[in-house]
Amino acid sequence: MLPFRSTSHDRSTAIHRLGQVLGLACAALVLWLGLGGQPVALAGLTDDNYDGNIFALYAGNGSLVPPKVSLEQSLKYGKVSLVVFYVDDSSDCKKFASVISQLQAPYGRVANFIPIMADSIPVKETYEPNEPGYYFQNAVPQTLVFDAEGELLFNEVGTVAYEAIDDAMREAFDLLPRTESEELRRRPLNEVNTELVPQS
């Protein structure tokens, strides 16, 4: 057996290969860091690109997704429900997410907020009235408000004003209209007050 002898050609080939490996590693690191450590934004509020959960990103309220209950559960237990159909890659839905988040402040403890990703609705021939597909109109955003008896009080497609949804929620909870009270107050049960006094 002959002893192994390194030639200058073998050494230059090894150095060349090592240089290639190090070059590829550096290129991968630069790409991984986002081209020089700067984050690359590929989506924003005004475009139709996906960049994550719109409620967490644009409404500051990631707690809305996933919803705590389904539409079926909410209707079964007789609770006021606000349903919104959305997709994460729609500029209209991104802008509308903050309206839904604002509504959660006054109504979040007494109503069920049910954001439903439109893409998650199963495709079927027919739907039952307790299924989201029964109400979905193939457009987003779409907002529904159900009262405690399960009656549909509000059904609008598009970016709806806070006040329009608030009016439907006030109706569902039998609250005074905004024209009579900015703050949320119940309607009086009996507007006639009597005082018992002894007869003389």
Phi and psi restraints in degrees (value plus and minus 20) as a CYANA .aco file:
   2 LEU   PHI    -109.5   -69.5
   2 LEU   PSI     122.4   162.4
   3 PRO   PHI     -89.0   -49.0
   3 PRO   PSI     126.3   166.3
   4 PHE   PHI     -93.4   -53.4
   4 PHE   PSI     110.4   150.4
   5 ARG   PHI    -144.2  -104.2
   5 ARG   PSI     110.1   150.1
   6 SER   PHI    -105.2   -65.2
   6 SER   PSI     114.4   154.4
   7 THR   PHI    -125.5   -85.5
   7 THR   PSI     144.4   184.4
   8 SER   PHI     -85.3   -45.3
   8 SER   PSI     -49.5    -9.5
   9 HIS   PHI     -85.6   -45.6
   9 HIS   PSI     -63.1   -23.1
  10 ASP   PHI     -82.1   -42.1
  10 ASP   PSI     -60.7   -20.7
  11 ARG   PHI     -87.4   -47.4
  11 ARG   PSI     -61.2   -21.2
  12 SER   PHI     -88.4   -48.4
  12 SER   PSI     -54.6   -14.6
  13 THR   PHI     -86.3   -46.3
  13 THR   PSI     -62.6   -22.6
  14 ALA   PHI     -84.3   -44.3
  14 ALA   PSI     -62.6   -22.6
  15 ILE   PHI     -85.4   -45.4
  15 ILE   PSI     -59.1   -19.1
  16 HIS   PHI     -82.3   -42.3
  16 HIS   PSI     -64.9   -24.9
  17 ARG   PHI     -85.2   -45.2
  17 ARG   PSI     -61.9   -21.9
  18 LEU   PHI     -81.7   -41.7
  18 LEU   PSI     -59.9   -19.9
  19 GLY   PHI     -83.2   -43.2
  19 GLY   PSI     -59.5   -19.5
  20 GLN   PHI     -83.9   -43.9
  20 GLN   PSI     -65.2   -25.2
  21 VAL   PHI     -82.9   -42.9
  21 VAL   PSI     -65.3   -25.3
  22 LEU   PHI     -84.8   -44.8
  22 LEU   PSI     -57.7   -17.7
  23 GLY   PHI     -83.3   -43.3
  23 GLY   PSI     -63.9   -23.9
  24 LEU   PHI     -85.2   -45.2
  24 LEU   PSI     -59.2   -19.2
  25 ALA   PHI     -84.4   -44.4
  25 ALA   PSI     -61.8   -21.8
  26 CYS   PHI     -85.0   -45.0
  26 CYS   PSI     -61.5   -21.5
  27 ALA   PHI     -83.2   -43.2
  27 ALA   PSI     -62.8   -22.8
  28 ALA   PHI     -83.8   -43.8
  28 ALA   PSI     -59.7   -19.7
  29 LEU   PHI     -85.0   -45.0
  29 LEU   PSI     -61.4   -21.4
  30 VAL   PHI     -83.0   -43.0
  30 VAL   PSI     -64.6   -24.6
  31 LEU   PHI     -84.4   -44.4
  31 LEU   PSI     -60.3   -20.3
  32 TRP   PHI     -85.3   -45.3
  32 TRP   PSI     -56.1   -16.1
  33 LEU   PHI     -99.4   -59.4
  33 LEU   PSI     -22.0    18.0
  34 GLY   PHI      64.4   104.4
  34 GLY   PSI      25.2    65.2
  35 LEU   PHI      38.9    78.9
  35 LEU   PSI      51.3    91.3
  36 GLY   PHI      67.1   107.1
  36 GLY   PSI       0.9    40.9
  37 GLY   PHI      64.8   104.8
  37 GLY   PSI     -24.6    15.4
  38 GLN   PHI    -108.2   -68.2
  38 GLN   PSI     107.4   147.4
  39 PRO   PHI     -86.3   -46.3
  39 PRO   PSI     122.0   162.0
  40 VAL   PHI    -124.0   -84.0
  40 VAL   PSI      97.7   137.7
  41 ALA   PHI    -111.6   -71.6
  41 ALA   PSI      99.7   139.7
  42 LEU   PHI    -128.1   -88.1
  42 LEU   PSI     -21.4    18.6
  43 ALA   PHI    -166.5  -126.5
  43 ALA   PSI     145.7   185.7
  44 GLY   PHI    -183.7  -143.7
  44 GLY   PSI    -199.3  -159.3
  45 LEU   PHI     -81.6   -41.6
  45 LEU   PSI     -51.8   -11.8
  46 THR   PHI    -121.4   -81.4
  46 THR   PSI      -8.2    31.8
  47 ASP   PHI    -142.3  -102.3
  47 ASP   PSI     153.1   193.1
  48 ASP   PHI    -124.3   -84.3
  48 ASP   PSI      16.9    56.9
  49 ASN   PHI    -120.0   -80.0
  49 ASN   PSI     130.1   170.1
  50 TYR   PHI    -101.1   -61.1
  50 TYR   PSI     111.0   151.0
  51 ASP   PHI    -161.6  -121.6
  51 ASP   PSI      -1.8    38.2
  52 GLY   PHI     102.7   142.7
  52 GLY   PSI    -190.0  -150.0
  53 ASN   PHI     -84.5   -44.5
  53 ASN   PSI      94.6   134.6
  54 ILE   PHI     -85.0   -45.0
  54 ILE   PSI     -49.1    -9.1
  55 PHE   PHI     -92.0   -52.0
  55 PHE   PSI     -57.2   -17.2
  56 ALA   PHI     -93.4   -53.4
  56 ALA   PSI     -60.8   -20.8
  57 LEU   PHI     -98.6   -58.6
  57 LEU   PSI     -65.4   -25.4
  58 TYR   PHI    -128.6   -88.6
  58 TYR   PSI     -32.2     7.8
  59 ALA   PHI    -137.1   -97.1
  59 ALA   PSI     -27.5    12.5
  60 GLY   PHI      44.7    84.7
  60 GLY   PSI       8.6    48.6
  61 ASN   PHI    -164.1  -124.1
  61 ASN   PSI      48.9    88.9
  62 GLY   PHI     -88.2   -48.2
  62 GLY   PSI     -29.1    10.9
  63 SER   PHI     -90.3   -50.3
  63 SER   PSI     -34.8     5.2
  64 LEU   PHI     -90.5   -50.5
  64 LEU   PSI     -46.5    -6.5
  65 VAL   PHI    -141.1  -101.1
  65 VAL   PSI     110.5   150.5
  66 PRO   PHI     -95.1   -55.1
  66 PRO   PSI     135.4   175.4
  67 PRO   PHI     -85.3   -45.3
  67 PRO   PSI     130.3   170.3
  68 LYS   PHI     -92.4   -52.4
  68 LYS   PSI     -47.8    -7.8
  69 VAL   PHI    -156.1  -116.1
  69 VAL   PSI     140.1   180.1
  70 SER   PHI    -108.1   -68.1
  70 SER   PSI     148.3   188.3
  71 LEU   PHI     -80.6   -40.6
  71 LEU   PSI     -62.6   -22.6
  72 GLU   PHI     -79.0   -39.0
  72 GLU   PSI     -65.4   -25.4
  73 GLN   PHI     -84.4   -44.4
  73 GLN   PSI     -62.7   -22.7
  74 SER   PHI     -83.2   -43.2
  74 SER   PSI     -64.1   -24.1
  75 LEU   PHI     -86.7   -46.7
  75 LEU   PSI     -56.9   -16.9
  76 LYS   PHI     -83.8   -43.8
  76 LYS   PSI     -59.6   -19.6
  77 TYR   PHI    -111.4   -71.4
  77 TYR   PSI     -13.2    26.8
  78 GLY   PHI      44.7    84.7
  78 GLY   PSI      28.6    68.6
  79 LYS   PHI    -137.4   -97.4
  79 LYS   PSI     124.3   164.3
  80 VAL   PHI     -78.6   -38.6
  80 VAL   PSI     117.2   157.2
  81 SER   PHI    -149.5  -109.5
  81 SER   PSI     115.4   155.4
  82 LEU   PHI    -133.9   -93.9
  82 LEU   PSI      96.6   136.6
  83 VAL   PHI    -131.0   -91.0
  83 VAL   PSI     114.7   154.7
  84 VAL   PHI    -151.6  -111.6
  84 VAL   PSI     105.1   145.1
  85 PHE   PHI    -109.9   -69.9
  85 PHE   PSI     113.8   153.8
  86 TYR   PHI    -171.4  -131.4
  86 TYR   PSI     148.6   188.6
  87 VAL   PHI    -154.8  -114.8
  87 VAL   PSI     131.8   171.8
  88 ASP   PHI     -95.9   -55.9
  88 ASP   PSI     -33.9     6.1
  89 ASP   PHI    -131.5   -91.5
  89 ASP   PSI      20.0    60.0
  90 SER   PHI    -145.2  -105.2
  90 SER   PSI     106.0   146.0
  91 SER   PHI     -82.8   -42.8
  91 SER   PSI     -55.9   -15.9
  92 ASP   PHI     -82.9   -42.9
  92 ASP   PSI     -63.5   -23.5
  93 CYS   PHI     -86.3   -46.3
  93 CYS   PSI     -58.5   -18.5
  94 LYS   PHI     -80.5   -40.5
  94 LYS   PSI     -65.0   -25.0
  95 LYS   PHI     -88.4   -48.4
  95 LYS   PSI     -55.7   -15.7
  96 PHE   PHI     -96.2   -56.2
  96 PHE   PSI     -41.2    -1.2
  97 ALA   PHI     -76.4   -36.4
  97 ALA   PSI     -56.0   -16.0
  98 SER   PHI     -88.5   -48.5
  98 SER   PSI     -50.6   -10.6
  99 VAL   PHI     -85.2   -45.2
  99 VAL   PSI     -64.8   -24.8
 100 ILE   PHI     -82.9   -42.9
 100 ILE   PSI     -61.1   -21.1
 101 SER   PHI     -83.8   -43.8
 101 SER   PSI     -59.8   -19.8
 102 GLN   PHI     -83.7   -43.7
 102 GLN   PSI     -56.9   -16.9
 103 LEU   PHI     -88.7   -48.7
 103 LEU   PSI     -45.1    -5.1
 104 GLN   PHI     -88.4   -48.4
 104 GLN   PSI     -45.9    -5.9
 105 ALA   PHI     -80.2   -40.2
 105 ALA   PSI     -74.6   -34.6
 106 PRO   PHI    -100.8   -60.8
 106 PRO   PSI     -44.7    -4.7
 107 TYR   PHI    -135.8   -95.8
 107 TYR   PSI     -23.1    16.9
 108 GLY   PHI     -80.5   -40.5
 108 GLY   PSI     -50.2   -10.2
 109 ARG   PHI    -105.0   -65.0
 109 ARG   PSI     -39.6     0.4
 110 VAL   PHI    -133.5   -93.5
 110 VAL   PSI     -27.5    12.5
 111 ALA   PHI    -149.8  -109.8
 111 ALA   PSI     135.5   175.5
 112 ASN   PHI    -111.5   -71.5
 112 ASN   PSI     104.7   144.7
 113 PHE   PHI    -117.7   -77.7
 113 PHE   PSI     102.2   142.2
 114 ILE   PHI    -147.7  -107.7
 114 ILE   PSI      63.3   103.3
 115 PRO   PHI     -94.2   -54.2
 115 PRO   PSI     111.0   151.0
 116 ILE   PHI    -144.7  -104.7
 116 ILE   PSI     101.4   141.4
 117 MET   PHI     -86.9   -46.9
 117 MET   PSI      99.9   139.9
 118 ALA   PHI     -76.9   -36.9
 118 ALA   PSI     -54.5   -14.5
 119 ASP   PHI     -88.3   -48.3
 119 ASP   PSI     -35.7     4.3
 120 SER   PHI    -109.2   -69.2
 120 SER   PSI     -25.5    14.5
 121 ILE   PHI     -93.9   -53.9
 121 ILE   PSI     102.4   142.4
 122 PRO   PHI     -85.9   -45.9
 122 PRO   PSI     122.5   162.5
 123 VAL   PHI    -104.9   -64.9
 123 VAL   PSI      99.7   139.7
 124 LYS   PHI    -159.7  -119.7
 124 LYS   PSI     145.4   185.4
 125 GLU   PHI     -87.8   -47.8
 125 GLU   PSI     -66.6   -26.6
 126 THR   PHI    -157.8  -117.8
 126 THR   PSI     138.3   178.3
 127 TYR   PHI    -148.1  -108.1
 127 TYR   PSI     134.3   174.3
 128 GLU   PHI    -106.5   -66.5
 128 GLU   PSI     137.0   177.0
 129 PRO   PHI     -82.5   -42.5
 129 PRO   PSI     -31.9     8.1
 130 ASN   PHI    -118.1   -78.1
 130 ASN   PSI     -10.5    29.5
 131 GLU   PHI    -128.4   -88.4
 131 GLU   PSI     121.4   161.4
 132 PRO   PHI     -77.5   -37.5
 132 PRO   PSI     -56.2   -16.2
 133 GLY   PHI     -80.7   -40.7
 133 GLY   PSI     -42.7    -2.7
 134 TYR   PHI     -84.5   -44.5
 134 TYR   PSI     -51.4   -11.4
 135 TYR   PHI    -124.4   -84.4
 135 TYR   PSI     -40.5    -0.5
 136 PHE   PHI     -85.8   -45.8
 136 PHE   PSI     109.1   149.1
 137 GLN   PHI    -125.4   -85.4
 137 GLN   PSI       2.4    42.4
 138 ASN   PHI      39.0    79.0
 138 ASN   PSI      14.7    54.7
 139 ALA   PHI    -167.8  -127.8
 139 ALA   PSI     125.4   165.4
 140 VAL   PHI    -151.6  -111.6
 140 VAL   PSI     130.9   170.9
 141 PRO   PHI     -94.0   -54.0
 141 PRO   PSI     132.2   172.2
 142 GLN   PHI    -151.8  -111.8
 142 GLN   PSI     112.7   152.7
 143 THR   PHI    -139.6   -99.6
 143 THR   PSI     113.6   153.6
 144 LEU   PHI    -145.4  -105.4
 144 LEU   PSI     124.2   164.2
 145 VAL   PHI    -148.8  -108.8
 145 VAL   PSI     104.7   144.7
 146 PHE   PHI    -130.4   -90.4
 146 PHE   PSI     120.3   160.3
 147 ASP   PHI    -101.7   -61.7
 147 ASP   PSI    -199.4  -159.4
 148 ALA   PHI     -85.3   -45.3
 148 ALA   PSI     -41.9    -1.9
 149 GLU   PHI    -107.8   -67.8
 149 GLU   PSI     -21.2    18.8
 150 GLY   PHI      68.4   108.4
 150 GLY   PSI     -10.4    29.6
 151 GLU   PHI    -101.1   -61.1
 151 GLU   PSI     114.1   154.1
 152 LEU   PHI     -97.8   -57.8
 152 LEU   PSI      94.6   134.6
 153 LEU   PHI    -117.9   -77.9
 153 LEU   PSI     -44.2    -4.2
 154 PHE   PHI    -168.1  -128.1
 154 PHE   PSI     112.9   152.9
 155 ASN   PHI    -170.7  -130.7
 155 ASN   PSI      80.3   120.3
 156 GLU   PHI    -151.6  -111.6
 156 GLU   PSI     121.4   161.4
 157 VAL   PHI    -122.7   -82.7
 157 VAL   PSI     120.0   160.0
 158 GLY   PHI      87.5   127.5
 158 GLY   PSI    -199.7  -159.7
 159 THR   PHI     -98.8   -58.8
 159 THR   PSI      85.0   125.0
 160 VAL   PHI    -115.2   -75.2
 160 VAL   PSI     125.0   165.0
 161 ALA   PHI     -87.6   -47.6
 161 ALA   PSI     127.1   167.1
 162 TYR   PHI     -70.7   -30.7
 162 TYR   PSI     -65.0   -25.0
 163 GLU   PHI     -82.5   -42.5
 163 GLU   PSI     -56.3   -16.3
 164 ALA   PHI     -85.4   -45.4
 164 ALA   PSI     -62.8   -22.8
 165 ILE   PHI     -91.7   -51.7
 165 ILE   PSI     -59.2   -19.2
 166 ASP   PHI     -79.5   -39.5
 166 ASP   PSI     -60.4   -20.4
 167 ASP   PHI     -79.7   -39.7
 167 ASP   PSI     -62.5   -22.5
 168 ALA   PHI     -86.6   -46.6
 168 ALA   PSI     -58.9   -18.9
 169 MET   PHI     -87.3   -47.3
 169 MET   PSI     -59.0   -19.0
 170 ARG   PHI     -81.5   -41.5
 170 ARG   PSI     -60.8   -20.8
 171 GLU   PHI     -83.6   -43.6
 171 GLU   PSI     -62.5   -22.5
 172 ALA   PHI     -81.9   -41.9
 172 ALA   PSI     -55.1   -15.1
 173 PHE   PHI    -118.1   -78.1
 173 PHE   PSI     -13.7    26.3
 174 ASP   PHI      35.6    75.6
 174 ASP   PSI      27.6    67.6
 175 LEU   PHI    -116.9   -76.9
 175 LEU   PSI     140.8   180.8
 176 LEU   PHI     -81.6   -41.6
 176 LEU   PSI     124.4   164.4
 177 PRO   PHI     -86.0   -46.0
 177 PRO   PSI     138.4   178.4
 178 ARG   PHI     -78.4   -38.4
 178 ARG   PSI     -51.1   -11.1
 179 THR   PHI     -85.2   -45.2
 179 THR   PSI     -44.6    -4.6
 180 GLU   PHI    -120.6   -80.6
 180 GLU   PSI     -42.3    -2.3
 181 SER   PHI    -179.7  -139.7
 181 SER   PSI      97.2   137.2
 182 GLU   PHI     -87.8   -47.8
 182 GLU   PSI     -61.0   -21.0
 183 GLU   PHI     -98.9   -58.9
 183 GLU   PSI     137.7   177.7
 184 LEU   PHI     -99.6   -59.6
 184 LEU   PSI      90.4   130.4
 185 ARG   PHI    -153.6  -113.6
 185 ARG   PSI     121.1   161.1
 186 ARG   PHI     -91.2   -51.2
 186 ARG   PSI     132.7   172.7
 187 ARG   PHI     -88.3   -48.3
 187 ARG   PSI     125.0   165.0
 188 PRO   PHI     -88.6   -48.6
 188 PRO   PSI     122.5   162.5
 189 LEU   PHI     -89.9   -49.9
 189 LEU   PSI     -60.7   -20.7
 190 ASN   PHI    -161.3  -121.3
 190 ASN   PSI      98.4   138.4
 191 GLU   PHI    -104.2   -64.2
 191 GLU   PSI     -26.1    13.9
 192 VAL   PHI    -118.2   -78.2
 192 VAL   PSI      95.5   135.5
 193 ASN   PHI    -124.6   -84.6
 193 ASN   PSI     114.0   154.0
 194 THR   PHI    -143.6  -103.6
 194 THR   PSI     132.4   172.4
 195 GLU   PHI    -138.7   -98.7
 195 GLU   PSI     110.4   150.4
 196 LEU   PHI    -104.9   -64.9
 196 LEU   PSI     101.8   141.8
 197 VAL   PHI    -149.6  -109.6
 197 VAL   PSI     128.0   168.0
 198 PRO   PHI     -88.7   -48.7
 198 PRO   PSI     122.7   162.7
 199 GLN   PHI    -101.6   -61.6
 199 GLN   PSI     122.7   162.7
